[in-house]
Amino acid sequence: MLVLKVNPTVRYLFTFTLLLLLAVQAGAQHQHQHQQPQVSGRIVTYDLYIADTIVNYTGKRVHAMSINGQIPGPLLAFTEGDTAIIRVHNKMMHETSLHWHGLLLPNIMDGVPYLTTQAIRPHTTFTYKFPVIQSGTYWYHSHTMLQEQSGVYGSIAIQPREKKYKTDDDIVLLFSDWTNEHPHEVMKTLRRKDEANEWYAIKKKYPQSLDKLIQHGAWSERIKYAWQRMPPMDLSDVYYDAFLLNGQRSLDLSGYAPGSTIRLRVINGSSSSYTYLQYAGGPLRIIAADGKDVQPVSVNRILIGIAETYDFLLTIPEKGAWELRATAQDATGYASAWIGHGDSTHAAGIPRPNVWRMSGMMGLTAVNMPDAMNMEGHDMNMQMDHGNMNNMKDMDDMKDMDHSKMKSMTAADSSVYETFSYPLLKSAEPTVFPTDKPIRKETLRLTGNMYRYVWSINNKTLSQADKILIKRGEIVQFKLVNETMMNHPMHLHGHFFRVLNGNGDYSPLKHTLDIPPMSTITIEFEATEDKDWFFHCHVLYHMMTGMARIVEYEGSTRDTALDDFPLKKMLREDKEWIFYGSIAAKSHMAELKANYFNRSNAFRLEADANYSGQYEADASYERYIGDWFRPYIGVTSLRQTYYQVFSGKEVFRQEVDLVPVVGIRYTLPFFIESDLRINSQGRVRFGLEGEQWLLPRLFFNWKANTDWEYHLDLQYMLTKKFSLSAGYDSRYRWGGGLLWRY
């Protein structure tokens, strides 16, 4: 027998070349949404092009922002141990950025402009390069102003070095909310104080009008809370025109082989919508949360907070198409993914909540907590399922379900929970921190004023507050106390934290956590990094109005790459100025209102006139001290027309006064605005004004003052911009006309 002796060096080179060719071939086989990663060894490269575009999700063409011409952007696929190189090309006329949500990476690569990373200026390219040191399901999105709402987001899937579960394929689903309005118009709507502020509730068919309160037996309760200056409770601030899965309202997933096992990766990438996930084919088997493995648990329904991710094991049914439905928490819409091929079976629907009874809404958020919740000495009220637990089945949808056909249940045991709650999450491995580390405790109260739409932590917005100082090597505990009536998904950049949920050494690790209304949760993390990291509410409009903090490692220095990107520009975001108002043209008078304001300051103009030249105009500047009290200075211009007897004859006279004033304004219970002023002539005037929502589109406005002037007005909303207006004014008498809001 002939034996060939091969030089060891040659054998090594041959083996290395063969492995390299296999790696290149494997990389060439992976393609998603027209984006081909370039693989060279363990370096994975993507080019992302962010540009303005036009989309049509609802029959209306509107502006959006896309990544590589699509919404969401392409899936970025890696394997643990890779090095990521991502070149982001800004093709727009304004700045942008990308943050890699949940990824552990160098601070300069985190993607928060002006805090950790340079903003990507118009028509420039920024290259992100970082080692991929973890596995799991994550996502990326813009951290520049409100761009995330316009479409700048996408998904990330990182395969582990060694797979824990034997699966045949992955499905990545990114849930998002879509509005045809420009996001800045959304923000203006949320912050203005007139009838347009209620437009989203009208569109959702959740008006807090008098007739609906009486119909639902909630009038006395509304009186109670209005006395406390507490606006009506809602589950979501914004009306959305569509809800999407991977950019589609209905997604066909019929191409997977029957009987195959799928790892379903679900991301809530919405801007301000929590989502219920339900599957017509049976329970959902949770195997990971926020990219971290958990002990498997099966649930029929899960409420996924904004920016959270969950992985599920799923078996493709042998026959039939089964709906996986992602429903907005307030039940105003949903998106569907159809799994399997054949006759369709719908998932159960989510009943519309009774938003008129606040006590009922809070009751829906209650979950029976096990005694173990107090094991670690913390007050715990965990994530709440806002559906009615005793009446969650939509009977019309249930008629479509044939439980004998549910072949895809993946639970290894018979324990199936109806609804998910955080106490069900147990880490697959112990997560305890070293016991010899010093512990730093911080209490962070989640606060805000829904009436003014200003959100904060410890009653201070980001720009008003000091940084949270921590030291490397500490164990840092945040006690998160939600004092508001809204859910807040709190996200910490650059770290995973333990959720102290009563599971001891197996407390789960997360990067984003829902803090339900009027609840307290404690989290803790090991301070292993340096520099500054962002901590904020992931409801986009809450973050942008101030519910955020900077966590700073003591002794760290700011990266010199940020010398041209001052932090003060980021801190200006919650001080953004808003302009709105209205113009009314009526048969007996005309009215003008204009407001230019931010968190702490407001310039206001109110003017009215008849068609005989008589008018009154008030212009003022006011400063907020707290939420309700505003001292102001201003000027009043008054033109009066009258007849005067002079030398036995009636003479037509006009008189114009321009008088400086100072005063104070204060919001009373029931949101009645009071105004006490004194002018330069020593004349004192006190006034009150308010609004009553009578019918879903009908409002009654009134105001009166100690000069015996009063104004009564009915407004019927035709659209967000236009109303019919009619009423009585003590100076101009009866009349009606059209009102336009801007």
CORGIPE-V103151 format. One record per residue. RES is the residue in one letter. D_FIRST is the distance of its C-alpha to the first C-alpha in Angstrom with 1 decimal. Layout:
BEGIN
res=RES d_first=D_FIRST
res=RES d_first=D_FIRST
END
This chain:
BEGIN
res=M d_first=0.0
res=L d_first=3.8
res=V d_first=6.3
res=L d_first=9.9
res=K d_first=12.8
res=V d_first=15.9
res=N d_first=19.3
res=P d_first=21.2
res=T d_first=24.2
res=V d_first=22.3
res=R d_first=20.8
res=Y d_first=24.4
res=L d_first=25.9
res=F d_first=23.6
res=T d_first=24.4
res=F d_first=28.1
res=T d_first=28.3
res=L d_first=26.8
res=L d_first=29.4
res=L d_first=32.1
res=L d_first=31.5
res=L d_first=31.6
res=A d_first=34.9
res=V d_first=36.4
res=Q d_first=35.6
res=A d_first=37.2
res=G d_first=40.2
res=A d_first=40.6
res=Q d_first=40.8
res=H d_first=43.8
res=Q d_first=47.1
res=H d_first=50.6
res=Q d_first=54.0
res=H d_first=52.9
res=Q d_first=51.7
res=Q d_first=48.1
res=P d_first=47.0
res=Q d_first=45.0
res=V d_first=42.0
res=S d_first=40.4
res=G d_first=38.3
res=R d_first=41.0
res=I d_first=44.0
res=V d_first=45.8
res=T d_first=48.6
res=Y d_first=51.5
res=D d_first=54.5
res=L d_first=57.7
res=Y d_first=60.8
res=I d_first=64.0
res=A d_first=66.8
res=D d_first=70.1
res=T d_first=69.9
res=I d_first=71.9
res=V d_first=71.0
res=N d_first=72.6
res=Y d_first=71.9
res=T d_first=75.4
res=G d_first=76.8
res=K d_first=78.0
res=R d_first=76.3
res=V d_first=76.3
res=H d_first=74.8
res=A d_first=71.6
res=M d_first=68.8
res=S d_first=65.2
res=I d_first=61.8
res=N d_first=59.7
res=G d_first=62.3
res=Q d_first=62.0
res=I d_first=63.6
res=P d_first=62.0
res=G d_first=59.6
res=P d_first=55.9
res=L d_first=53.8
res=L d_first=52.0
res=A d_first=48.6
res=F d_first=46.7
res=T d_first=44.2
res=E d_first=45.2
res=G d_first=43.9
res=D d_first=44.4
res=T d_first=46.8
res=A d_first=49.5
res=I d_first=51.0
res=I d_first=53.9
res=R d_first=56.1
res=V d_first=59.5
res=H d_first=61.5
res=N d_first=65.2
res=K d_first=66.6
res=M d_first=70.0
res=M d_first=73.3
res=H d_first=73.3
res=E d_first=71.1
res=T d_first=68.4
res=S d_first=65.7
res=L d_first=62.9
res=H d_first=62.5
res=W d_first=59.3
res=H d_first=60.8
res=G d_first=59.3
res=L d_first=56.6
res=L d_first=56.3
res=L d_first=56.1
res=P d_first=57.8
res=N d_first=61.6
res=I d_first=61.8
res=M d_first=59.5
res=D d_first=61.6
res=G d_first=63.5
res=V d_first=67.2
res=P d_first=69.1
res=Y d_first=71.4
res=L d_first=70.2
res=T d_first=66.5
res=T d_first=65.4
res=Q d_first=66.9
res=A d_first=68.4
res=I d_first=66.7
res=R d_first=69.4
res=P d_first=70.1
res=H d_first=67.6
res=T d_first=65.3
res=T d_first=61.8
res=F d_first=60.8
res=T d_first=57.2
res=Y d_first=56.4
res=K d_first=53.3
res=F d_first=52.4
res=P d_first=49.5
res=V d_first=49.1
res=I d_first=49.2
res=Q d_first=50.0
res=S d_first=49.3
res=G d_first=51.8
res=T d_first=54.3
res=Y d_first=56.7
res=W d_first=58.7
res=Y d_first=60.3
res=H d_first=63.8
res=S d_first=66.3
res=H d_first=68.5
res=T d_first=71.0
res=M d_first=74.4
res=L d_first=74.2
res=Q d_first=71.2
res=E d_first=69.2
res=Q d_first=71.8
res=S d_first=71.3
res=G d_first=67.6
res=V d_first=65.7
res=Y d_first=63.2
res=G d_first=59.7
res=S d_first=57.0
res=I d_first=54.1
res=A d_first=51.1
res=I d_first=48.7
res=Q d_first=45.6
res=P d_first=44.6
res=R d_first=41.3
res=E d_first=40.8
res=K d_first=42.7
res=K d_first=44.9
res=Y d_first=45.7
res=K d_first=43.4
res=T d_first=45.1
res=D d_first=44.3
res=D d_first=46.4
res=D d_first=49.2
res=I d_first=52.7
res=V d_first=54.8
res=L d_first=58.6
res=L d_first=61.0
res=F d_first=64.7
res=S d_first=67.4
res=D d_first=71.1
res=W d_first=72.7
res=T d_first=76.2
res=N d_first=77.7
res=E d_first=79.9
res=H d_first=79.0
res=P d_first=78.0
res=H d_first=80.8
res=E d_first=83.2
res=V d_first=81.8
res=M d_first=82.4
res=K d_first=86.0
res=T d_first=86.6
res=L d_first=85.6
res=R d_first=87.8
res=R d_first=90.9
res=K d_first=93.9
res=D d_first=95.4
res=E d_first=94.9
res=A d_first=91.7
res=N d_first=90.0
res=E d_first=90.3
res=W d_first=88.8
res=Y d_first=85.3
res=A d_first=86.9
res=I d_first=88.8
res=K d_first=85.7
res=K d_first=83.9
res=K d_first=87.0
res=Y d_first=87.5
res=P d_first=90.9
res=Q d_first=92.7
res=S d_first=96.0
res=L d_first=99.1
res=D d_first=98.8
res=K d_first=95.2
res=L d_first=96.0
res=I d_first=98.9
res=Q d_first=96.8
res=H d_first=94.2
res=G d_first=96.8
res=A d_first=95.6
res=W d_first=98.8
res=S d_first=100.0
res=E d_first=96.5
res=R d_first=96.3
res=I d_first=99.7
res=K d_first=98.4
res=Y d_first=95.4
res=A d_first=97.2
res=W d_first=99.8
res=Q d_first=96.9
res=R d_first=95.9
res=M d_first=92.6
res=P d_first=91.4
res=P d_first=90.2
res=M d_first=86.6
res=D d_first=83.8
res=L d_first=80.1
res=S d_first=79.2
res=D d_first=81.2
res=V d_first=80.2
res=Y d_first=80.5
res=Y d_first=77.2
res=D d_first=77.1
res=A d_first=73.5
res=F d_first=70.7
res=L d_first=67.1
res=L d_first=63.6
res=N d_first=61.2
res=G d_first=64.2
res=Q d_first=65.1
res=R d_first=67.8
res=S d_first=65.6
res=L d_first=61.8
res=D d_first=59.7
res=L d_first=56.5
res=S d_first=55.8
res=G d_first=52.3
res=Y d_first=50.4
res=A d_first=48.7
res=P d_first=50.9
res=G d_first=49.7
res=S d_first=47.8
res=T d_first=48.5
res=I d_first=50.0
res=R d_first=50.8
res=L d_first=54.2
res=R d_first=55.2
res=V d_first=59.0
res=I d_first=60.9
res=N d_first=64.7
res=G d_first=65.1
res=S d_first=68.7
res=S d_first=71.5
res=S d_first=74.0
res=S d_first=73.0
res=Y d_first=71.5
res=T d_first=69.7
res=Y d_first=69.4
res=L d_first=66.1
res=Q d_first=66.1
res=Y d_first=63.7
res=A d_first=64.9
res=G d_first=61.8
res=G d_first=62.4
res=P d_first=62.1
res=L d_first=60.2
res=R d_first=57.6
res=I d_first=57.9
res=I d_first=54.7
res=A d_first=55.6
res=A d_first=58.7
res=D d_first=58.9
res=G d_first=55.1
res=K d_first=55.0
res=D d_first=53.5
res=V d_first=56.2
res=Q d_first=56.2
res=P d_first=56.2
res=V d_first=59.7
res=S d_first=61.0
res=V d_first=64.2
res=N d_first=66.1
res=R d_first=67.5
res=I d_first=66.9
res=L d_first=69.1
res=I d_first=66.9
res=G d_first=68.7
res=I d_first=68.6
res=A d_first=65.4
res=E d_first=63.7
res=T d_first=60.3
res=Y d_first=59.0
res=D d_first=55.7
res=F d_first=55.6
res=L d_first=53.2
res=L d_first=54.0
res=T d_first=52.7
res=I d_first=53.2
res=P d_first=55.5
res=E d_first=54.4
res=K d_first=57.5
res=G d_first=60.4
res=A d_first=61.0
res=W d_first=62.1
res=E d_first=64.1
res=L d_first=63.2
res=R d_first=66.5
res=A d_first=67.3
res=T d_first=71.1
res=A d_first=73.2
res=Q d_first=74.8
res=D d_first=78.2
res=A d_first=77.2
res=T d_first=78.3
res=G d_first=75.1
res=Y d_first=71.4
res=A d_first=68.1
res=S d_first=65.7
res=A d_first=62.0
res=W d_first=61.2
res=I d_first=58.1
res=G d_first=56.7
res=H d_first=57.8
res=G d_first=60.8
res=D d_first=64.3
res=S d_first=65.5
res=T d_first=66.6
res=H d_first=68.5
res=A d_first=68.3
res=A d_first=71.5
res=G d_first=73.9
res=I d_first=75.4
res=P d_first=79.2
res=R d_first=81.3
res=P d_first=82.6
res=N d_first=86.2
res=V d_first=86.6
res=W d_first=90.4
res=R d_first=90.4
res=M d_first=88.9
res=S d_first=89.1
res=G d_first=87.1
res=M d_first=84.5
res=M d_first=84.2
res=G d_first=84.0
res=L d_first=81.1
res=T d_first=79.2
res=A d_first=79.5
res=V d_first=76.5
res=N d_first=76.9
res=M d_first=75.2
res=P d_first=73.7
res=D d_first=75.3
res=A d_first=72.0
res=M d_first=73.0
res=N d_first=75.1
res=M d_first=72.6
res=E d_first=72.0
res=G d_first=75.7
res=H d_first=75.9
res=D d_first=78.1
res=M d_first=75.8
res=N d_first=76.5
res=M d_first=73.2
res=Q d_first=72.2
res=M d_first=74.6
res=D d_first=74.1
res=H d_first=77.0
res=G d_first=77.0
res=N d_first=79.3
res=M d_first=77.2
res=N d_first=79.3
res=N d_first=79.7
res=M d_first=76.6
res=K d_first=75.9
res=D d_first=77.2
res=M d_first=78.4
res=D d_first=78.1
res=D d_first=74.4
res=M d_first=73.9
res=K d_first=75.1
res=D d_first=71.9
res=M d_first=69.6
res=D d_first=68.2
res=H d_first=66.9
res=S d_first=65.1
res=K d_first=62.8
res=M d_first=61.7
res=K d_first=58.0
res=S d_first=56.7
res=M d_first=57.9
res=T d_first=55.1
res=A d_first=56.8
res=A d_first=54.9
res=D d_first=58.2
res=S d_first=61.7
res=S d_first=63.3
res=V d_first=64.4
res=Y d_first=67.0
res=E d_first=69.5
res=T d_first=69.7
res=F d_first=67.6
res=S d_first=69.1
res=Y d_first=67.6
res=P d_first=67.8
res=L d_first=65.0
res=L d_first=62.6
res=K d_first=60.5
res=S d_first=57.7
res=A d_first=54.3
res=E d_first=54.1
res=P d_first=56.8
res=T d_first=58.6
res=V d_first=60.9
res=F d_first=61.6
res=P d_first=61.9
res=T d_first=65.2
res=D d_first=66.0
res=K d_first=66.5
res=P d_first=70.1
res=I d_first=71.3
res=R d_first=73.4
res=K d_first=75.3
res=E d_first=76.8
res=T d_first=78.9
res=L d_first=78.6
res=R d_first=81.2
res=L d_first=80.3
res=T d_first=83.7
res=G d_first=85.2
res=N d_first=88.2
res=M d_first=87.4
res=Y d_first=90.8
res=R d_first=90.1
res=Y d_first=86.3
res=V d_first=85.5
res=W d_first=82.6
res=S d_first=82.1
res=I d_first=80.8
res=N d_first=83.5
res=N d_first=86.0
res=K d_first=84.7
res=T d_first=82.6
res=L d_first=79.7
res=S d_first=81.9
res=Q d_first=84.5
res=A d_first=82.3
res=D d_first=80.7
res=K d_first=77.0
res=I d_first=75.5
res=L d_first=74.4
res=I d_first=71.5
res=K d_first=69.5
res=R d_first=65.8
res=G d_first=64.8
res=E d_first=67.5
res=I d_first=67.3
res=V d_first=69.5
res=Q d_first=71.4
res=F d_first=73.1
res=K d_first=75.7
res=L d_first=76.1
res=V d_first=79.6
res=N d_first=80.2
res=E d_first=84.0
res=T d_first=83.9
res=M d_first=83.9
res=M d_first=80.6
res=N d_first=77.0
res=H d_first=75.2
res=P d_first=71.4
res=M d_first=70.9
res=H d_first=67.8
res=L d_first=66.6
res=H d_first=64.4
res=G d_first=61.5
res=H d_first=61.5
res=F d_first=60.9
res=F d_first=63.7
res=R d_first=64.0
res=V d_first=66.5
res=L d_first=68.4
res=N d_first=68.7
res=G d_first=69.0
res=N d_first=65.3
res=G d_first=65.2
res=D d_first=61.8
res=Y d_first=60.4
res=S d_first=62.9
res=P d_first=61.2
res=L d_first=60.4
res=K d_first=61.9
res=H d_first=62.9
res=T d_first=65.7
res=L d_first=68.2
res=D d_first=71.1
res=I d_first=74.4
res=P d_first=76.7
res=P d_first=80.5
res=M d_first=82.5
res=S d_first=79.5
res=T d_first=77.8
res=I d_first=74.1
res=T d_first=72.6
res=I d_first=69.3
res=E d_first=67.6
res=F d_first=64.9
res=E d_first=63.3
res=A d_first=64.4
res=T d_first=61.2
res=E d_first=61.8
res=D d_first=64.4
res=K d_first=66.8
res=D d_first=68.6
res=W d_first=67.5
res=F d_first=69.3
res=F d_first=70.6
res=H d_first=72.5
res=C d_first=73.4
res=H d_first=71.1
res=V d_first=74.0
res=L d_first=74.1
res=Y d_first=77.8
res=H d_first=78.3
res=M d_first=76.0
res=M d_first=77.8
res=T d_first=81.2
res=G d_first=80.2
res=M d_first=78.3
res=A d_first=75.8
res=R d_first=75.2
res=I d_first=73.2
res=V d_first=71.3
res=E d_first=71.2
res=Y d_first=69.3
res=E d_first=71.8
res=G d_first=71.2
res=S d_first=68.8
res=T d_first=69.6
res=R d_first=69.5
res=D d_first=66.7
res=T d_first=67.9
res=A d_first=66.3
res=L d_first=69.2
res=D d_first=71.9
res=D d_first=72.9
res=F d_first=72.7
res=P d_first=75.5
res=L d_first=75.5
res=K d_first=79.1
res=K d_first=78.1
res=M d_first=76.2
res=L d_first=79.1
res=R d_first=81.4
res=E d_first=79.7
res=D d_first=81.8
res=K d_first=84.9
res=E d_first=84.4
res=W d_first=87.7
res=I d_first=88.5
res=F d_first=91.2
res=Y d_first=92.8
res=G d_first=96.2
res=S d_first=98.3
res=I d_first=101.1
res=A d_first=103.6
res=A d_first=106.1
res=K d_first=108.8
res=S d_first=112.2
res=H d_first=114.1
res=M d_first=111.8
res=A d_first=108.6
res=E d_first=106.2
res=L d_first=103.5
res=K d_first=101.0
res=A d_first=98.4
res=N d_first=96.2
res=Y d_first=93.9
res=F d_first=92.3
res=N d_first=89.4
res=R d_first=88.7
res=S d_first=91.8
res=N d_first=94.1
res=A d_first=95.8
res=F d_first=98.1
res=R d_first=100.1
res=L d_first=102.6
res=E d_first=104.7
res=A d_first=107.4
res=D d_first=109.6
res=A d_first=112.4
res=N d_first=114.8
res=Y d_first=115.8
res=S d_first=119.1
res=G d_first=117.6
res=Q d_first=117.6
res=Y d_first=114.3
res=E d_first=112.8
res=A d_first=109.6
res=D d_first=107.9
res=A d_first=105.2
res=S d_first=103.7
res=Y d_first=100.9
res=E d_first=99.9
res=R d_first=97.6
res=Y d_first=95.8
res=I d_first=96.5
res=G d_first=94.3
res=D d_first=93.7
res=W d_first=97.2
res=F d_first=99.7
res=R d_first=100.2
res=P d_first=103.0
res=Y d_first=103.8
res=I d_first=105.9
res=G d_first=107.0
res=V d_first=109.8
res=T d_first=111.8
res=S d_first=113.3
res=L d_first=116.0
res=R d_first=118.1
res=Q d_first=121.0
res=T d_first=123.3
res=Y d_first=126.8
res=Y d_first=130.5
res=Q d_first=133.0
res=V d_first=136.8
res=F d_first=138.2
res=S d_first=142.0
res=G d_first=142.4
res=K d_first=139.6
res=E d_first=136.1
res=V d_first=133.6
res=F d_first=129.9
res=R d_first=127.9
res=Q d_first=124.2
res=E d_first=123.1
res=V d_first=119.7
res=D d_first=118.6
res=L d_first=115.5
res=V d_first=115.3
res=P d_first=112.6
res=V d_first=111.5
res=V d_first=109.5
res=G d_first=108.4
res=I d_first=105.8
res=R d_first=103.7
res=Y d_first=102.4
res=T d_first=100.4
res=L d_first=102.3
res=P d_first=101.1
res=F d_first=100.5
res=F d_first=99.2
res=I d_first=102.7
res=E d_first=103.0
res=S d_first=106.0
res=D d_first=107.5
res=L d_first=110.3
res=R d_first=111.5
res=I d_first=114.4
res=N d_first=115.4
res=S d_first=117.1
res=Q d_first=120.4
res=G d_first=120.0
res=R d_first=119.5
res=V d_first=117.2
res=R d_first=115.3
res=F d_first=113.0
res=G d_first=110.8
res=L d_first=108.4
res=E d_first=106.0
res=G d_first=103.5
res=E d_first=101.6
res=Q d_first=101.4
res=W d_first=98.7
res=L d_first=100.7
res=L d_first=98.5
res=P d_first=94.8
res=R d_first=96.0
res=L d_first=99.5
res=F d_first=100.4
res=F d_first=103.8
res=N d_first=104.4
res=W d_first=107.4
res=K d_first=108.9
res=A d_first=112.3
res=N d_first=114.0
res=T d_first=117.3
res=D d_first=118.8
res=W d_first=119.1
res=E d_first=116.5
res=Y d_first=114.0
res=H d_first=111.4
res=L d_first=110.1
res=D d_first=107.2
res=L d_first=105.2
res=Q d_first=101.8
res=Y d_first=99.9
res=M d_first=96.3
res=L d_first=95.3
res=T d_first=92.1
res=K d_first=90.6
res=K d_first=92.6
res=F d_first=95.9
res=S d_first=98.5
res=L d_first=102.0
res=S d_first=104.4
res=A d_first=108.0
res=G d_first=110.4
res=Y d_first=113.5
res=D d_first=114.3
res=S d_first=117.5
res=R d_first=118.1
res=Y d_first=116.9
res=R d_first=117.5
res=W d_first=115.5
res=G d_first=112.9
res=G d_first=109.3
res=G d_first=106.6
res=L d_first=102.9
res=L d_first=100.7
res=W d_first=97.6
res=R d_first=95.1
res=Y d_first=92.9
END
